[in-house]
Every structure is written in C-alpha cells, then in structure tokens.
C-alpha cells in the first residue's frame, strides 16, 4: 500500500540491535542527528517524528510491533536512551500522554 512506510527493513533483527549496546547507540546517534546513519537507520530517522505524531498510522504491522518492542526494551533496560529520545522527539511531552495509556494497557510502565 502506498500509504504505508516501506517494509524493506521489516525483517531486521530488532532484538539483536536492542541487546547490542554498540549497535543500539549507533542507531540512537543516527536518529538524534549525532552520527552516521545506515540505510535502515536513515529510514527510521526520516519517519520517526511523523510516526509519533500520527500514532504510527503509516506503519506496517511489523513496524508497530517493533515500536512496542523497542519502547518496552528501552524503558526497562536503557532508561537514559529512552529519556534522550523523548526529550528530542517530544520536548513538550504532548505525545507522551497519548502513548502512556497504550503502554500501560500492554503492561509497560513509563517512569516520570
């Protein structure tokens, strides 16, 4: 469908990235504009703000699952990275509230 983001990277091993500090930090530097981007990192960086603002309406199912997996992992295991991402992409906290209820329903606790 033309109204979805590309599914070119939907089969990427997200768990491998999340659990490898060097890889994870490389992706974070990319999306935060502090470092080089891989092609899939650039794709993420290009669409992350829009996906946040639209509730991921252009995301494929795999991308929605990946977003939930990533949020859950970062909150539980990499809180400083989570805080840096939210400060960058949601400085006023206007999207955070929208996602807190969704996260709570899935058992994800978002710290203050």
N, CA, C and O atoms as CSV, one atom per row, in Angstrom:
chain,resi,resn,atom,element,x,y,z
A,1,UNK,N,N,0.842,-1.194,0.000
A,1,UNK,CA,C,0.000,0.000,0.000
A,1,UNK,C,C,0.877,1.244,0.000
A,1,UNK,O,O,1.890,1.308,0.698
A,2,UNK,N,N,0.473,2.230,-0.793
A,2,UNK,CA,C,1.242,3.463,-0.927
A,2,UNK,C,C,1.213,4.315,0.339
A,2,UNK,O,O,2.090,5.154,0.547
A,3,UNK,N,N,0.216,4.101,1.173
A,3,UNK,CA,C,0.096,4.930,2.364
A,3,UNK,C,C,0.872,4.369,3.560
A,3,UNK,O,O,0.744,4.875,4.675
A,4,UNK,N,N,1.662,3.345,3.333
A,4,UNK,CA,C,2.477,2.747,4.401
A,4,UNK,C,C,3.951,3.086,4.175
A,4,UNK,O,O,4.369,3.373,3.053
A,5,UNK,N,N,4.732,3.047,5.262
A,5,UNK,CA,C,6.181,3.175,5.117
A,5,UNK,C,C,6.694,1.919,4.439
A,5,UNK,O,O,6.025,0.886,4.445
A,6,UNK,N,N,7.874,2.005,3.856
A,6,UNK,CA,C,8.452,0.844,3.190
A,6,UNK,C,C,8.607,-0.329,4.169
A,6,UNK,O,O,8.946,-0.146,5.338
A,7,UNK,N,N,8.351,-1.522,3.661
A,7,UNK,CA,C,8.528,-2.716,4.503
A,7,UNK,C,C,9.896,-3.360,4.245
A,7,UNK,O,O,10.161,-4.484,4.673
A,8,UNK,N,N,10.749,-2.627,3.542
A,8,UNK,CA,C,12.064,-3.118,3.148
A,8,UNK,C,C,12.887,-3.632,4.336
A,8,UNK,O,O,13.660,-4.580,4.197
A,9,UNK,N,N,12.717,-3.002,5.505
A,9,UNK,CA,C,13.534,-3.372,6.670
A,9,UNK,C,C,12.725,-4.080,7.752
A,9,UNK,O,O,13.191,-4.205,8.885
A,10,UNK,N,N,11.534,-4.538,7.426
A,10,UNK,CA,C,10.659,-5.157,8.431
A,10,UNK,C,C,11.218,-6.457,9.015
A,10,UNK,O,O,10.819,-6.870,10.104
A,11,UNK,N,N,12.126,-7.089,8.305
A,11,UNK,CA,C,12.658,-8.363,8.793
A,11,UNK,C,C,13.967,-8.186,9.568
A,11,UNK,O,O,14.618,-9.169,9.923
A,12,UNK,N,N,14.346,-6.952,9.826
A,12,UNK,CA,C,15.577,-6.672,10.574
A,12,UNK,C,C,15.477,-7.310,11.965
A,12,UNK,O,O,14.397,-7.366,12.553
A,13,UNK,N,N,16.607,-7.787,12.479
A,13,UNK,CA,C,16.612,-8.425,13.793
A,13,UNK,C,C,16.698,-7.340,14.872
A,13,UNK,O,O,17.785,-6.958,15.304
A,14,UNK,N,N,15.554,-6.868,15.285
A,14,UNK,CA,C,15.455,-5.778,16.247
A,14,UNK,C,C,16.060,-6.141,17.598
A,14,UNK,O,O,16.736,-5.326,18.226
A,15,UNK,N,N,15.812,-7.361,18.034
A,15,UNK,CA,C,16.330,-7.805,19.333
A,15,UNK,C,C,17.855,-7.739,19.353
A,15,UNK,O,O,18.457,-7.347,20.352
A,16,UNK,N,N,18.465,-8.126,18.242
A,16,UNK,CA,C,19.925,-8.084,18.145
A,16,UNK,C,C,20.437,-6.647,18.305
A,16,UNK,O,O,21.446,-6.416,18.972
A,17,UNK,N,N,19.750,-5.699,17.703
A,17,UNK,CA,C,20.145,-4.287,17.807
A,17,UNK,C,C,19.956,-3.786,19.238
A,17,UNK,O,O,20.844,-3.149,19.804
A,18,UNK,N,N,18.794,-4.078,19.813
A,18,UNK,CA,C,18.493,-3.596,21.161
A,18,UNK,C,C,19.469,-4.153,22.199
A,18,UNK,O,O,19.854,-3.453,23.135
A,19,UNK,N,N,19.863,-5.404,22.028
A,19,UNK,CA,C,20.706,-6.063,23.027
A,19,UNK,C,C,22.201,-5.847,22.797
A,19,UNK,O,O,23.019,-6.293,23.601
A,20,UNK,N,N,22.563,-5.170,21.712
A,20,UNK,CA,C,23.962,-4.875,21.425
A,20,UNK,C,C,24.175,-3.376,21.633
A,20,UNK,O,O,23.786,-2.562,20.796
A,21,UNK,N,N,24.790,-3.027,22.750
A,21,UNK,CA,C,24.951,-1.615,23.145
A,21,UNK,C,C,25.582,-0.775,22.035
A,21,UNK,O,O,25.144,0.346,21.777
A,22,UNK,N,N,26.602,-1.313,21.387
A,22,UNK,CA,C,27.286,-0.558,20.326
A,22,UNK,C,C,26.336,-0.283,19.153
A,22,UNK,O,O,26.278,0.836,18.644
A,23,UNK,N,N,25.600,-1.305,18.734
A,23,UNK,CA,C,24.632,-1.130,17.644
A,23,UNK,C,C,23.525,-0.168,18.047
A,23,UNK,O,O,23.163,0.732,17.290
A,24,UNK,N,N,22.996,-0.365,19.243
A,24,UNK,CA,C,21.903,0.477,19.730
A,24,UNK,C,C,22.332,1.942,19.766
A,24,UNK,O,O,21.600,2.819,19.310
A,25,UNK,N,N,23.513,2.200,20.307
A,25,UNK,CA,C,23.996,3.582,20.402
A,25,UNK,C,C,24.245,4.178,19.021
A,25,UNK,O,O,24.052,5.375,18.813
A,26,UNK,N,N,24.672,3.346,18.084
A,26,UNK,CA,C,24.876,3.801,16.714
A,26,UNK,C,C,23.541,4.250,16.086
A,26,UNK,O,O,23.474,5.289,15.429
A,27,UNK,N,N,22.494,3.456,16.297
A,27,UNK,CA,C,21.161,3.841,15.789
A,27,UNK,C,C,20.652,5.099,16.485
A,27,UNK,O,O,20.070,5.974,15.844
A,28,UNK,N,N,20.869,5.189,17.789
A,28,UNK,CA,C,20.405,6.358,18.535
A,28,UNK,C,C,21.129,7.615,18.058
A,28,UNK,O,O,20.504,8.661,17.881
A,29,UNK,N,N,22.449,7.519,17.848
A,29,UNK,CA,C,23.201,8.667,17.333
A,29,UNK,C,C,22.647,9.094,15.982
A,29,UNK,O,O,22.558,10.287,15.690
A,30,UNK,N,N,22.276,8.122,15.160
A,30,UNK,CA,C,21.692,8.417,13.852
A,30,UNK,C,C,20.384,9.184,14.002
A,30,UNK,O,O,20.247,10.282,13.462
A,31,UNK,N,N,19.421,8.623,14.728
A,31,UNK,CA,C,18.095,9.264,14.789
A,31,UNK,C,C,18.136,10.596,15.531
A,31,UNK,O,O,17.285,11.457,15.308
A,32,UNK,N,N,19.126,10.770,16.415
A,32,UNK,CA,C,19.256,12.032,17.143
A,32,UNK,C,C,20.120,13.048,16.396
A,32,UNK,O,O,20.354,14.156,16.879
A,33,UNK,N,N,20.592,12.652,15.211
A,33,UNK,CA,C,21.385,13.574,14.395
A,33,UNK,C,C,22.806,13.774,14.904
A,33,UNK,O,O,23.428,14.797,14.618
A,34,UNK,N,N,23.325,12.805,15.656
A,34,UNK,CA,C,24.664,12.936,16.240
A,34,UNK,C,C,25.687,12.021,15.580
A,34,UNK,O,O,26.857,12.014,15.963
A,35,UNK,N,N,25.251,11.254,14.596
A,35,UNK,CA,C,26.186,10.322,13.970
A,35,UNK,C,C,25.705,9.864,12.606
A,35,UNK,O,O,24.635,10.250,12.134
A,36,UNK,N,N,26.531,9.025,11.986
A,36,UNK,CA,C,26.193,8.494,10.661
A,36,UNK,C,C,25.013,7.537,10.751
A,36,UNK,O,O,24.752,6.949,11.800
A,37,UNK,N,N,24.306,7.389,9.638
A,37,UNK,CA,C,23.150,6.500,9.569
A,37,UNK,C,C,23.378,5.376,8.565
A,37,UNK,O,O,23.917,5.595,7.480
A,38,UNK,N,N,22.963,4.179,8.941
A,38,UNK,CA,C,22.866,3.083,7.984
A,38,UNK,C,C,21.615,3.371,7.150
A,38,UNK,O,O,20.821,4.230,7.531
A,39,UNK,N,N,21.415,2.673,6.015
A,39,UNK,CA,C,20.192,2.906,5.247
A,39,UNK,C,C,18.920,2.700,6.080
A,39,UNK,O,O,17.977,3.485,5.974
A,40,UNK,N,N,18.891,1.636,6.916
A,40,UNK,CA,C,17.690,1.403,7.723
A,40,UNK,C,C,17.578,2.441,8.844
A,40,UNK,O,O,16.473,2.819,9.235
A,41,UNK,N,N,18.716,2.897,9.355
A,41,UNK,CA,C,18.702,3.955,10.362
A,41,UNK,C,C,18.153,5.257,9.790
A,41,UNK,O,O,17.380,5.955,10.445
A,42,UNK,N,N,18.561,5.577,8.562
A,42,UNK,CA,C,18.066,6.779,7.891
A,42,UNK,C,C,16.552,6.691,7.684
A,42,UNK,O,O,15.835,7.671,7.884
A,43,UNK,N,N,16.084,5.536,7.291
A,43,UNK,CA,C,14.647,5.314,7.096
A,43,UNK,C,C,13.900,5.582,8.403
A,43,UNK,O,O,12.870,6.256,8.411
A,44,UNK,N,N,14.424,5.054,9.498
A,44,UNK,CA,C,13.819,5.270,10.814
A,44,UNK,C,C,13.839,6.756,11.167
A,44,UNK,O,O,12.823,7.314,11.582
A,45,UNK,N,N,14.984,7.386,11.003
A,45,UNK,CA,C,15.128,8.811,11.322
A,45,UNK,C,C,14.147,9.663,10.505
A,45,UNK,O,O,13.539,10.597,11.029
A,46,UNK,N,N,14.001,9.330,9.217
A,46,UNK,CA,C,13.142,10.110,8.322
A,46,UNK,C,C,11.671,10.051,8.716
A,46,UNK,O,O,10.918,10.979,8.419
A,47,UNK,N,N,11.250,8.982,9.378
A,47,UNK,CA,C,9.817,8.798,9.637
A,47,UNK,C,C,9.421,8.794,11.108
A,47,UNK,O,O,8.232,8.769,11.426
A,48,UNK,N,N,10.397,8.817,12.006
A,48,UNK,CA,C,10.090,8.665,13.429
A,48,UNK,C,C,9.162,9.762,13.967
A,48,UNK,O,O,8.193,9.467,14.666
A,49,UNK,N,N,9.456,11.015,13.645
A,49,UNK,CA,C,8.627,12.114,14.154
A,49,UNK,C,C,7.187,11.992,13.640
A,49,UNK,O,O,6.233,12.126,14.406
A,50,UNK,N,N,7.042,11.736,12.337
A,50,UNK,CA,C,5.704,11.603,11.761
A,50,UNK,C,C,4.952,10.416,12.365
A,50,UNK,O,O,3.764,10.515,12.672
A,51,UNK,N,N,5.655,9.292,12.532
A,51,UNK,CA,C,5.021,8.106,13.105
A,51,UNK,C,C,4.533,8.407,14.520
A,51,UNK,O,O,3.446,7.986,14.914
A,52,UNK,N,N,5.339,9.133,15.271
A,52,UNK,CA,C,4.960,9.525,16.627
A,52,UNK,C,C,3.702,10.392,16.611
A,52,UNK,O,O,2.775,10.180,17.392
A,53,UNK,N,N,3.688,11.356,15.720
A,53,UNK,CA,C,2.588,12.325,15.675
A,53,UNK,C,C,1.299,11.751,15.114
A,53,UNK,O,O,0.219,12.269,15.396
A,54,UNK,N,N,1.396,10.685,14.321
A,54,UNK,CA,C,0.191,10.122,13.704
A,54,UNK,C,C,-0.239,8.809,14.350
A,54,UNK,O,O,-1.158,8.150,13.864
A,55,UNK,N,N,0.417,8.426,15.437
A,55,UNK,CA,C,0.077,7.148,16.058
A,55,UNK,C,C,0.495,5.977,15.198
A,55,UNK,O,O,-0.121,4.912,15.237
A,56,UNK,N,N,1.550,6.179,14.418
A,56,UNK,CA,C,2.123,5.110,13.582
A,56,UNK,C,C,1.117,4.643,12.517
A,56,UNK,O,O,1.101,3.471,12.143
A,57,UNK,N,N,0.288,5.560,12.038
A,57,UNK,CA,C,-0.764,5.137,11.098
A,57,UNK,C,C,-0.227,4.635,9.760
A,57,UNK,O,O,-0.925,3.900,9.062
A,58,UNK,N,N,0.994,5.013,9.388
A,58,UNK,CA,C,1.581,4.510,8.139
A,58,UNK,C,C,2.476,3.302,8.382
A,58,UNK,O,O,3.076,2.780,7.443
A,59,UNK,N,N,2.571,2.851,9.637
A,59,UNK,CA,C,3.431,1.711,9.970
A,59,UNK,C,C,2.806,0.400,9.516
A,59,UNK,O,O,1.587,0.232,9.538
A,60,UNK,N,N,3.662,-0.518,9.107
A,60,UNK,CA,C,3.204,-1.881,8.831
A,60,UNK,C,C,2.999,-2.557,10.192
A,60,UNK,O,O,3.407,-2.025,11.224
A,61,UNK,N,N,2.368,-3.727,10.183
A,61,UNK,CA,C,2.192,-4.467,11.438
A,61,UNK,C,C,3.532,-4.746,12.105
A,61,UNK,O,O,3.674,-4.602,13.319
A,62,UNK,N,N,4.515,-5.145,11.301
A,62,UNK,CA,C,5.849,-5.449,11.831
A,62,UNK,C,C,6.471,-4.206,12.469
A,62,UNK,O,O,7.139,-4.304,13.499
A,63,UNK,N,N,6.256,-3.050,11.864
A,63,UNK,CA,C,6.807,-1.810,12.410
A,63,UNK,C,C,6.119,-1.417,13.720
A,63,UNK,O,O,6.766,-0.918,14.641
A,64,UNK,N,N,4.813,-1.645,13.796
A,64,UNK,CA,C,4.104,-1.359,15.050
A,64,UNK,C,C,4.602,-2.270,16.164
A,64,UNK,O,O,4.852,-1.812,17.278
A,65,UNK,N,N,4.748,-3.555,15.868
A,65,UNK,CA,C,5.281,-4.494,16.862
A,65,UNK,C,C,6.690,-4.085,17.261
A,65,UNK,O,O,7.048,-4.116,18.438
A,66,UNK,N,N,7.482,-3.703,16.273
A,66,UNK,CA,C,8.861,-3.277,16.529
A,66,UNK,C,C,8.921,-2.045,17.415
A,66,UNK,O,O,9.781,-1.951,18.292
A,67,UNK,N,N,8.017,-1.102,17.194
A,67,UNK,CA,C,7.967,0.104,18.020
A,67,UNK,C,C,7.650,-0.260,19.468
A,67,UNK,O,O,8.283,0.243,20.397
A,68,UNK,N,N,6.665,-1.137,19.650
A,68,UNK,CA,C,6.292,-1.565,21.004
A,68,UNK,C,C,7.441,-2.301,21.677
A,68,UNK,O,O,7.733,-2.064,22.849
A,69,UNK,N,N,8.089,-3.190,20.943
A,69,UNK,CA,C,9.218,-3.941,21.470
A,69,UNK,C,C,10.341,-2.987,21.887
A,69,UNK,O,O,10.924,-3.128,22.962
A,70,UNK,N,N,10.630,-2.018,21.020
A,70,UNK,CA,C,11.708,-1.063,21.285
A,70,UNK,C,C,11.407,-0.206,22.503
A,70,UNK,O,O,12.268,-0.025,23.364
A,71,UNK,N,N,10.192,0.323,22.582
A,71,UNK,CA,C,9.806,1.165,23.713
A,71,UNK,C,C,9.907,0.376,25.012
A,71,UNK,O,O,10.480,0.847,25.995
A,72,UNK,N,N,9.351,-0.814,25.003
A,72,UNK,CA,C,9.385,-1.668,26.182
A,72,UNK,C,C,10.832,-1.950,26.605
A,72,UNK,O,O,11.175,-1.826,27.781
A,73,UNK,N,N,11.671,-2.326,25.646
A,73,UNK,CA,C,13.062,-2.656,25.949
A,73,UNK,C,C,13.804,-1.441,26.498
A,73,UNK,O,O,14.495,-1.539,27.511
A,74,UNK,N,N,13.661,-0.299,25.831
A,74,UNK,CA,C,14.400,0.889,26.252
A,74,UNK,C,C,13.989,1.340,27.654
A,74,UNK,O,O,14.841,1.716,28.458
A,75,UNK,N,N,12.708,1.306,27.944
A,75,UNK,CA,C,12.235,1.717,29.259
A,75,UNK,C,C,12.775,0.782,30.342
A,75,UNK,O,O,13.199,1.234,31.406
A,76,UNK,N,N,12.755,-0.498,30.069
A,76,UNK,CA,C,13.188,-1.468,31.079
A,76,UNK,C,C,14.707,-1.583,31.203
A,76,UNK,O,O,15.219,-1.866,32.286
A,77,UNK,N,N,15.431,-1.367,30.101
A,77,UNK,CA,C,16.863,-1.670,30.090
A,77,UNK,C,C,17.795,-0.504,29.767
A,77,UNK,O,O,18.972,-0.535,30.127
A,78,UNK,N,N,17.286,0.509,29.100
A,78,UNK,CA,C,18.124,1.631,28.656
A,78,UNK,C,C,17.387,2.947,28.909
A,78,UNK,O,O,17.106,3.705,27.980
A,79,UNK,N,N,17.086,3.197,30.157
A,79,UNK,CA,C,16.256,4.350,30.518
A,79,UNK,C,C,16.873,5.681,30.074
A,79,UNK,O,O,16.151,6.592,29.667
A,80,UNK,N,N,18.193,5.795,30.150
A,80,UNK,CA,C,18.836,7.057,29.732
A,80,UNK,C,C,18.623,7.306,28.238
A,80,UNK,O,O,18.374,8.438,27.823
A,81,UNK,N,N,18.720,6.250,27.436
A,81,UNK,CA,C,18.467,6.393,25.990
A,81,UNK,C,C,17.006,6.778,25.765
A,81,UNK,O,O,16.714,7.644,24.940
A,82,UNK,N,N,16.086,6.139,26.494
A,82,UNK,CA,C,14.664,6.457,26.385
A,82,UNK,C,C,14.434,7.938,26.691
A,82,UNK,O,O,13.717,8.621,25.960
A,83,UNK,N,N,15.041,8.428,27.767
A,83,UNK,CA,C,14.858,9.830,28.164
A,83,UNK,C,C,15.412,10.775,27.103
A,83,UNK,O,O,14.823,11.818,26.820
A,84,UNK,N,N,16.549,10.403,26.517
A,84,UNK,CA,C,17.148,11.237,25.478
A,84,UNK,C,C,16.248,11.284,24.238
A,84,UNK,O,O,16.073,12.340,23.629
A,85,UNK,N,N,15.687,10.144,23.876
A,85,UNK,CA,C,14.777,10.095,22.726
A,85,UNK,C,C,13.522,10.920,22.962
A,85,UNK,O,O,13.103,11.684,22.092
A,86,UNK,N,N,12.920,10.768,24.143
A,86,UNK,CA,C,11.689,11.519,24.408
A,86,UNK,C,C,11.974,13.015,24.491
A,86,UNK,O,O,11.155,13.821,24.048
A,87,UNK,N,N,13.118,13.398,25.049
A,87,UNK,CA,C,13.480,14.819,25.110
A,87,UNK,C,C,13.662,15.392,23.704
A,87,UNK,O,O,13.321,16.546,23.443
A,88,UNK,N,N,14.202,14.576,22.813
A,88,UNK,CA,C,14.460,15.024,21.440
A,88,UNK,C,C,13.179,15.089,20.599
A,88,UNK,O,O,12.923,16.086,19.924
A,89,UNK,N,N,12.389,14.032,20.644
A,89,UNK,CA,C,11.223,13.933,19.767
A,89,UNK,C,C,9.934,14.458,20.382
A,89,UNK,O,O,8.968,14.712,19.663
A,90,UNK,N,N,9.905,14.620,21.685
A,90,UNK,CA,C,8.687,15.067,22.364
A,90,UNK,C,C,9.042,16.015,23.523
A,90,UNK,O,O,8.704,15.744,24.676
A,91,UNK,N,N,9.724,17.126,23.210
A,91,UNK,CA,C,10.212,18.003,24.279
A,91,UNK,C,C,9.104,18.573,25.163
A,91,UNK,O,O,9.337,18.853,26.339
A,92,UNK,N,N,7.918,18.744,24.619
A,92,UNK,CA,C,6.802,19.298,25.403
A,92,UNK,C,C,5.956,18.219,26.072
A,92,UNK,O,O,5.055,18.527,26.852
A,93,UNK,N,N,6.247,16.958,25.768
A,93,UNK,CA,C,5.512,15.862,26.375
A,93,UNK,C,C,4.100,15.689,25.847
A,93,UNK,O,O,3.291,15.002,26.472
A,94,UNK,N,N,3.784,16.301,24.705
A,94,UNK,CA,C,2.396,16.224,24.223
A,94,UNK,C,C,2.044,14.858,23.642
A,94,UNK,O,O,0.878,14.466,23.655
A,95,UNK,N,N,3.042,14.126,23.131
A,95,UNK,CA,C,2.751,12.789,22.588
A,95,UNK,C,C,2.854,11.731,23.665
A,95,UNK,O,O,2.198,10.692,23.595
A,96,UNK,N,N,3.675,11.999,24.655
A,96,UNK,CA,C,3.903,11.026,25.726
A,96,UNK,C,C,2.597,10.580,26.381
A,96,UNK,O,O,2.376,9.386,26.583
A,97,UNK,N,N,1.742,11.532,26.710
A,97,UNK,CA,C,0.474,11.218,27.387
A,97,UNK,C,C,-0.351,10.261,26.528
A,97,UNK,O,O,-0.937,9.301,27.029
A,98,UNK,N,N,-0.383,10.542,25.231
A,98,UNK,CA,C,-1.152,9.724,24.294
A,98,UNK,C,C,-0.693,8.261,24.334
A,98,UNK,O,O,-1.510,7.345,24.241
A,99,UNK,N,N,0.599,8.055,24.470
A,99,UNK,CA,C,1.148,6.702,24.418
A,99,UNK,C,C,1.209,6.025,25.771
A,99,UNK,O,O,1.315,4.801,25.847
A,100,UNK,N,N,1.144,6.812,26.850
A,100,UNK,CA,C,1.229,6.192,28.177
A,100,UNK,C,C,0.087,5.211,28.411
A,100,UNK,O,O,0.313,4.110,28.913
A,101,UNK,N,N,-1.119,5.590,28.060
A,101,UNK,CA,C,-2.259,4.708,28.276
A,101,UNK,C,C,-2.134,3.442,27.443
A,101,UNK,O,O,-2.442,2.347,27.913
A,102,UNK,N,N,-1.683,3.597,26.206
A,102,UNK,CA,C,-1.488,2.447,25.319
A,102,UNK,C,C,-0.426,1.514,25.913
A,102,UNK,O,O,-0.581,0.292,25.910
A,103,UNK,N,N,0.648,2.113,26.418
A,103,UNK,CA,C,1.729,1.328,27.000
A,103,UNK,C,C,1.255,0.604,28.277
A,103,UNK,O,O,1.547,-0.576,28.474
A,104,UNK,N,N,0.531,1.317,29.125
A,104,UNK,CA,C,0.032,0.730,30.375
A,104,UNK,C,C,-0.856,-0.473,30.088
A,104,UNK,O,O,-0.801,-1.475,30.801
A,105,UNK,N,N,-1.676,-0.373,29.044
A,105,UNK,CA,C,-2.565,-1.473,28.673
A,105,UNK,C,C,-1.776,-2.719,28.297
A,105,UNK,O,O,-2.270,-3.841,28.409
A,106,UNK,N,N,-0.539,-2.505,27.848
A,106,UNK,CA,C,0.335,-3.622,27.465
A,106,UNK,C,C,1.299,-3.987,28.591
A,106,UNK,O,O,2.196,-4.810,28.410
A,107,UNK,N,N,1.105,-3.368,29.753
A,107,UNK,CA,C,1.939,-3.702,30.904
A,107,UNK,C,C,3.283,-2.989,30.945
A,107,UNK,O,O,4.158,-3.365,31.725
A,108,UNK,N,N,3.459,-1.961,30.114
A,108,UNK,CA,C,4.698,-1.202,30.102
A,108,UNK,C,C,4.539,-0.011,31.044
A,108,UNK,O,O,3.603,0.777,30.907
A,109,UNK,N,N,5.442,0.111,31.984
A,109,UNK,CA,C,5.393,1.225,32.920
A,109,UNK,C,C,6.397,2.283,32.473
A,109,UNK,O,O,7.594,2.011,32.377
A,110,UNK,N,N,5.907,3.483,32.202
A,110,UNK,CA,C,6.779,4.563,31.773
A,110,UNK,C,C,7.121,5.435,32.982
A,110,UNK,O,O,6.229,6.051,33.565
A,111,UNK,N,N,8.398,5.497,33.365
A,111,UNK,CA,C,8.795,6.299,34.516
A,111,UNK,C,C,8.680,7.798,34.225
A,111,UNK,O,O,8.699,8.229,33.072
A,112,UNK,N,N,8.562,8.558,35.275
A,112,UNK,CA,C,8.484,10.029,35.113
A,112,UNK,C,C,9.815,10.563,34.632
A,112,UNK,O,O,9.960,11.770,34.434
